[in-house]
Amino acid sequence: MDKKATILVVDDEHGIRQSFNMVLKDQFNVLMAENGKEAIHLLTTNSVDVILLDILLPDINGLDLLEKLKAIDPNPEVIMVTAVKEIQTAVRAIKLGAYEYMIKPFLVEDVINIIERALEKKHLVREVAYLKNELQRYHPFQEIIGEDQKMKDIFELISTIAESDGAVLVQGESGTGKELVARAIHNLSPRKNQPFVVISCAAIPSTLMESEVFGYNKGAFTGAVRTTLGKLEIADKGTAFLDDIDTLDVTMQAKLLRVIQEKEFQRLGTTKVIRIDVRFIAASNKDLKELMEKGEFREDLFYRLNVFPIELPPLRERKKDIPLLIDYFLDMNAKKSGKQPKRFSKKAMRILMEYDWPGNVRELQNLVERSFTITKGPVIDVKDIATFDTGKARSKNMTLKEAVNTFEQQYISEVLESVEGNRKEAARILGIHRNTLLSKTAGLGLKKA
């Protein structure tokens, strides 16, 4: 049972309202209205979870009021209350969105049980929305790997700030693991059992940003065929991760600033204020101070987010972590594929250690996954990473024969791919006999088409 839930009782009889209040006040926040006008006002100005709605009201029919209340905010579960059992009325109430139909007189236990079931349904609806949001994302690893002192300092900082509710700004190059840091903070915080919702600012078109973040009511715009929760509403009581926040336009920055300050917003298509309890973590791969100087990022939003700044180092500045990451990714791929474990040869490892990794950990993960997949034996050698552009770091560690073989493998692979594996056509383009091509593909370990 959610003790913080708010129940709105709508009944014109003073005694009935007081009876509900006596029954519910110890477990819930109770609001009371004696007519439709008061009910609309209270729903517009408060966050309500369940409504107990009498059908006979002095200024409006209860069913008509149900329709109006659902138009204002479809989220509260509505329990209709009446002294007369009429099947047609009950059916219409359910069609209009009522959760249950309760007949007077009723037992206290029945009231509590119905409210508990209504709250459980409301919770499940929100959970389903959160799970749909999570299923759209793939989490490549479950923990942050690192023994470099820079990473150890970050681990300590994460542990320190996790207990706080202050905003966090994580900055670093693409692929350094900013979302992992955000998830680590959430998982170590008191909010760990609540939603962690990712708002990918770069992936959402600016024209759709408001509807994605704030949600919208049915009919708010062309195509809004049903009321949809925004990501902030799904994140209530949990954490909202604003990835690539530098890509937000200035107008949306201003709206987001207000939400962070006031912890409230309005869905598109309604004037109802929705209050939320959310911790904000933002991430950027650009220097926000430079964007501020150019007038592309709001100074007040920067300082509102930068309560706890975290700067992630690129992989080239913590190369001692490369072997740890490689072992982790190799193990992960072995478990995922069900294949035997593999390792990199000493020469291949030297190449990977000397490479600068402009794509950082994400680039390394992709290399390990592809190498693990295409390598037949238990050892991943230099030729198996030849298709990756590791530049000078690769070539200066090879003998001439290895460099020639590496180039041949890469070039022949590209030609074969361009002709969809047609050996005859590939041999013509390469200017060699088909038998020579077959011999080279076998000698270089290329798969036959």
C-alpha positions in Angstrom: 0.0 0.0 0.0 1.3 3.4 -0.9 1.0 5.6 2.2 1.8 8.7 0.3 -1.1 8.1 -2.2 -3.7 10.9 -2.4 -7.4 10.0 -2.5 -10.0 12.5 -3.7 -13.5 12.0 -2.3 -16.4 13.6 -4.3 -19.7 13.4 -2.5 -22.4 16.0 -1.8 -23.3 14.4 1.6 -21.2 15.8 4.4 -21.6 12.6 6.5 -20.3 10.4 3.7 -17.3 12.6 3.1 -16.4 12.6 6.8 -16.9 8.8 7.0 -14.4 8.3 4.1 -12.0 10.7 5.8 -12.1 8.8 9.1 -11.5 5.5 7.3 -8.7 6.7 5.0 -6.8 9.5 6.8 -4.4 7.3 8.7 -3.1 5.7 5.5 -3.6 8.2 2.7 -3.7 11.9 2.0 -7.4 12.7 1.7 -9.0 15.6 -0.3 -12.7 16.2 -0.3 -15.1 17.9 -2.7 -18.9 18.3 -2.3 -19.6 19.0 -6.0 -18.2 18.8 -9.5 -16.7 22.3 -9.6 -14.7 21.6 -6.4 -13.6 18.2 -7.7 -12.3 19.8 -11.0 -10.4 22.4 -9.0 -8.8 19.9 -6.7 -7.7 17.6 -9.5 -6.2 20.5 -11.4 -4.2 21.7 -8.5 -3.2 18.4 -6.9 -1.5 15.1 -7.8 -4.3 12.6 -7.2 -4.0 8.8 -7.3 -7.5 7.6 -6.7 -10.9 9.3 -6.9 -14.0 8.1 -5.0 -16.8 9.6 -7.1 -20.5 9.8 -6.2 -22.9 9.5 -9.2 -25.5 11.8 -7.8 -24.1 15.4 -7.4 -26.0 18.7 -7.2 -24.3 20.4 -10.1 -23.4 17.6 -12.6 -24.1 14.0 -13.2 -21.3 11.8 -11.8 -20.8 10.0 -15.2 -20.4 13.4 -17.0 -18.0 14.5 -14.3 -16.0 11.2 -14.7 -15.6 12.1 -18.4 -14.4 15.6 -17.6 -12.0 14.4 -14.9 -10.5 11.8 -17.2 -10.0 14.5 -19.8 -8.1 16.7 -17.3 -5.9 13.8 -16.0 -6.4 10.2 -17.2 -4.0 8.7 -14.6 -6.1 8.6 -11.3 -8.1 5.5 -10.9 -11.8 6.3 -10.4 -14.1 4.3 -8.2 -17.8 5.1 -8.7 -19.9 5.2 -5.6 -23.7 5.0 -5.7 -26.7 3.9 -3.5 -28.5 2.3 -6.5 -27.3 -0.7 -8.4 -28.0 -0.1 -12.1 -26.2 -2.4 -14.6 -26.4 0.1 -17.5 -24.9 2.9 -15.4 -22.1 0.6 -14.2 -21.3 -0.5 -17.8 -21.2 3.1 -19.0 -18.9 4.1 -16.1 -16.5 1.3 -16.9 -16.5 2.3 -20.6 -15.7 5.9 -19.6 -12.6 4.7 -17.7 -13.8 3.9 -14.2 -11.9 1.2 -12.4 -14.6 -0.1 -10.1 -18.3 0.4 -9.2 -19.1 0.4 -5.4 -22.6 0.2 -3.9 -23.6 1.9 -0.7 -23.6 0.8 2.1 -20.1 -0.8 2.2 -17.7 -2.2 4.6 -14.5 -0.4 5.6 -12.4 -3.5 4.5 -14.1 -3.4 1.1 -13.2 0.2 0.6 -9.5 -0.3 1.5 -9.2 -3.4 -0.6 -10.6 -1.7 -3.7 -8.4 1.3 -3.2 -5.3 -1.0 -2.8 -6.2 -2.8 -6.0 -6.7 0.5 -7.8 -3.3 1.7 -6.6 -1.6 -1.5 -7.7 -3.1 -1.2 -11.2 -1.8 2.4 -11.3 1.6 1.2 -10.3 1.6 -1.5 -12.9 0.7 0.9 -15.7 3.6 3.1 -14.7 5.9 0.1 -14.5 4.9 -1.2 -17.9 5.7 2.2 -19.4 9.1 2.1 -17.7 9.8 -1.4 -18.9 8.9 -0.5 -22.5 11.3 2.4 -22.2 14.1 0.1 -20.9 13.5 -2.6 -23.6 14.4 -0.1 -26.2 17.9 0.1 -24.8 20.8 -2.5 -24.8 23.1 -2.4 -21.9 26.4 -3.8 -23.1 28.1 -4.3 -19.7 27.0 -4.3 -16.1 29.9 -2.7 -14.3 32.6 -0.1 -14.8 36.0 -1.6 -15.3 39.2 0.2 -14.2 42.2 0.1 -12.0 43.8 3.3 -13.2 44.0 5.9 -10.4 41.8 8.3 -12.5 39.1 5.7 -12.4 39.6 4.8 -8.7 39.1 8.5 -7.9 35.9 8.5 -9.9 34.6 5.3 -8.2 35.2 7.1 -4.8 33.4 10.2 -6.0 30.4 8.1 -7.2 30.2 6.4 -3.8 30.3 9.8 -2.0 27.6 11.5 -4.1 25.2 8.6 -4.6 23.4 9.3 -1.3 22.7 12.9 -2.2 19.9 14.1 -4.4 22.0 16.8 -6.0 22.2 17.0 -9.8 25.3 15.4 -11.5 27.0 16.5 -14.7 29.1 13.8 -16.4 31.4 15.1 -19.2 33.8 13.1 -21.4 34.4 12.0 -24.9 32.0 9.6 -26.7 32.3 6.1 -25.6 33.9 6.7 -22.2 31.0 5.3 -20.2 28.9 8.3 -19.1 25.7 6.2 -18.9 27.5 3.6 -16.9 28.5 6.2 -14.4 24.9 7.5 -14.2 23.6 4.0 -13.6 26.2 3.4 -10.9 25.1 6.5 -9.1 21.5 5.5 -9.3 22.2 1.9 -8.2 24.1 3.1 -5.2 21.4 5.6 -4.2 18.3 5.3 -2.1 16.4 5.5 -5.4 17.9 2.2 -6.7 14.5 0.4 -6.6 12.9 3.1 -8.6 13.1 3.8 -12.4 16.3 4.9 -14.1 15.0 6.6 -17.3 17.2 7.6 -20.1 16.3 10.7 -22.2 18.5 10.6 -25.2 18.5 14.3 -26.2 20.5 13.7 -29.5 18.3 10.9 -30.6 14.9 12.7 -30.2 14.0 15.2 -32.9 13.6 18.7 -31.5 10.0 18.8 -32.7 9.2 15.7 -30.6 11.3 16.5 -27.5 8.5 18.1 -25.5 6.0 15.3 -26.1 8.7 12.7 -25.3 9.8 14.4 -22.1 6.6 15.8 -20.7 4.0 13.5 -22.3 0.7 14.5 -23.9 -3.0 14.1 -23.5 -5.3 12.6 -26.1 -6.1 15.2 -28.7 -3.1 17.5 -27.8 -2.0 17.5 -31.4 -2.7 15.7 -34.7 -1.9 12.0 -34.1 -2.3 12.1 -30.3 -4.8 9.3 -30.3 -4.3 8.4 -26.6 -2.8 10.0 -23.5 0.9 9.0 -23.1 3.1 9.4 -20.1 6.3 11.4 -20.6 9.7 10.1 -19.6 9.8 12.5 -16.6 6.6 11.2 -15.2 7.8 7.6 -15.7 11.0 8.6 -13.8 9.0 9.8 -10.7 10.8 8.8 -7.5 13.8 7.7 -9.5 16.5 9.1 -11.7 16.3 10.9 -15.1 19.5 10.6 -17.2 19.7 13.4 -19.7 22.2 12.1 -22.3 23.9 14.5 -24.8 22.2 17.4 -23.1 24.4 19.8 -25.2 22.2 19.0 -28.2 19.0 20.6 -26.6 17.9 23.8 -28.2 17.8 26.9 -26.0 14.0 26.9 -25.8 13.9 23.4 -24.4 16.8 24.2 -22.1 14.7 26.9 -20.5 11.7 24.5 -20.0 14.0 21.8 -18.6 15.6 24.4 -16.2 12.1 25.2 -14.8 11.4 21.5 -14.2 14.7 21.0 -12.4 14.0 24.0 -10.2 10.4 23.6 -9.5 10.0 19.8 -9.9 6.8 20.2 -11.8 5.6 20.5 -15.4 2.5 20.2 -17.6 1.7 17.5 -20.2 1.0 18.8 -23.7 -2.7 19.5 -24.1 -3.5 20.2 -20.4 -3.0 22.9 -17.8 -2.8 20.4 -15.0 0.5 20.7 -13.0 2.2 17.4 -12.5 4.7 17.3 -9.6 7.6 14.9 -9.6 10.4 13.8 -7.3 13.3 13.0 -9.7 17.1 13.2 -9.4 18.7 14.6 -12.6 22.0 13.3 -14.1 23.2 14.9 -17.3 25.9 14.0 -19.7 27.8 15.8 -22.5 30.7 14.9 -24.8 31.2 18.7 -25.5 32.7 21.3 -23.2 29.5 23.1 -21.9 31.5 26.1 -20.8 32.6 26.7 -24.4 29.0 26.4 -25.5 28.0 28.9 -22.8 30.5 31.4 -24.2 29.0 31.0 -27.6 25.5 31.5 -26.3 24.5 27.9 -27.2 24.0 26.7 -23.7 22.2 28.4 -20.8 24.5 29.5 -18.0 21.8 29.0 -15.3 21.1 25.5 -16.5 24.8 24.6 -16.5 25.1 25.7 -12.8 21.9 24.0 -11.9 23.2 20.7 -13.3 26.9 21.1 -12.3 26.3 20.5 -8.5 28.5 17.4 -8.7 30.8 17.4 -11.8 32.5 14.2 -13.1 35.1 14.3 -15.8 35.7 10.9 -17.5 39.2 10.3 -18.9 39.5 8.9 -22.5 40.8 5.4 -22.8 44.2 6.7 -24.2 44.8 8.3 -20.7 44.2 5.0 -18.8 45.8 2.4 -21.1 46.6 0.0 -18.1 42.8 -0.7 -18.1 42.8 -2.0 -21.7 43.8 -5.6 -20.8 41.1 -5.6 -18.1 38.5 -4.4 -20.5 39.6 -6.9 -23.2 39.3 -9.8 -20.7 35.9 -8.6 -19.6 34.6 -8.3 -23.2 36.1 -11.7 -24.2 34.4 -13.4 -21.2 31.2 -11.6 -22.0 31.2 -12.7 -25.6 32.1 -16.3 -24.6 29.1 -16.5 -22.2 26.7 -14.8 -24.7 27.7 -17.1 -27.6 28.2 -20.3 -25.6 31.6 -20.7 -27.4 35.0 -21.5 -25.8 37.0 -18.6 -24.3 39.5 -16.9 -26.6 42.5 -14.6 -26.1 44.6 -12.1 -28.1 48.1 -13.0 -29.2 51.0 -10.9 -27.7 51.5 -9.1 -31.0 47.8 -8.3 -31.3 47.8 -7.1 -27.7 50.7 -4.8 -28.3 48.9 -3.2 -31.2 45.8 -2.7 -29.1 47.8 -1.2 -26.2 49.6 1.3 -28.5 46.4 2.4 -30.4 44.9 5.7 -29.2 41.2 4.5 -29.3 39.4 7.7 -30.5 36.1 5.8 -29.9 37.2 4.9 -26.4 35.7 1.9 -24.5 32.9 1.5 -27.0 35.3 1.2 -29.9 37.3 -1.4 -28.0 34.2 -3.4 -27.1 33.2 -3.4 -30.8 36.6 -4.6 -31.8 36.6 -7.4 -29.3 33.1 -8.6 -30.3 34.0 -8.7 -34.0 37.3 -10.3 -33.5 35.8 -13.0 -31.2 33.1 -13.7 -33.8 35.3 -14.0 -36.9 38.2 -15.8 -35.4 37.9 -19.6 -35.7 40.7 -20.6 -33.3 41.3 -19.9 -29.6 43.8 -17.1 -30.4 43.0 -13.8 -32.0 46.0 -12.7 -34.0 47.2 -9.6 -35.9 45.5 -10.8 -39.1 42.2 -11.1 -37.2 42.1 -7.4 -36.3 43.3 -6.3 -39.8 40.0 -4.9 -40.8 40.2 -2.3 -38.0 41.9 1.0 -38.7 44.5 0.9 -36.0 47.0 2.8 -38.2 50.6 3.2 -37.3 50.2 1.4 -34.0 49.4 -1.7 -36.0 51.9 -1.5 -38.8 55.1 -0.7 -36.8 54.8 -3.9 -34.8 54.6 -6.1 -37.9 57.2 -7.8 -40.1 57.0 -6.9 -43.8 55.4 -10.3 -44.5 52.8 -9.7 -41.8 52.0 -6.2 -43.1 51.7 -7.5 -46.7 49.4 -10.3 -45.6 47.3 -7.9 -43.5 46.9 -5.5 -46.5 46.0 -8.4 -48.8 43.4 -9.8 -46.4 41.8 -6.4 -45.9 41.8 -5.5 -49.6 40.5 -9.0 -50.8 37.8 -8.9 -48.1 36.6 -5.5 -49.3 36.5 -6.6 -53.0 34.7 -9.9 -52.1 32.2 -7.9 -50.1 31.6 -5.5 -53.0 30.7 -8.3 -55.4 28.7 -10.3 -52.7 31.2 -13.1 -52.6 31.4 -13.8 -56.3 34.9 -15.3 -56.6 35.1 -15.1 -60.4 34.2 -11.4 -60.4 36.5 -10.7 -57.5 39.4 -12.4 -59.4 38.7 -10.2 -62.4 38.8 -7.0 -60.4 42.0 -8.1 -58.6 43.7 -9.1 -61.8 44.5 -12.6 -60.7 43.4 -16.1 -61.6 40.4 -17.5 -59.7 42.6 -20.4 -58.4 45.1 -17.9 -57.1 42.3 -16.1 -55.3 41.1 -19.4 -53.8 44.6 -20.1 -52.6 45.0 -16.6 -51.1 41.6 -16.7 -49.3 42.5 -20.1 -47.8 46.0 -19.0 -46.8 44.8 -15.7 -45.2 42.0 -17.4 -43.3 39.1 -15.8 -45.3 35.8 -17.7 -45.3 34.6 -19.2 -48.6 31.4 -17.8 -50.1 
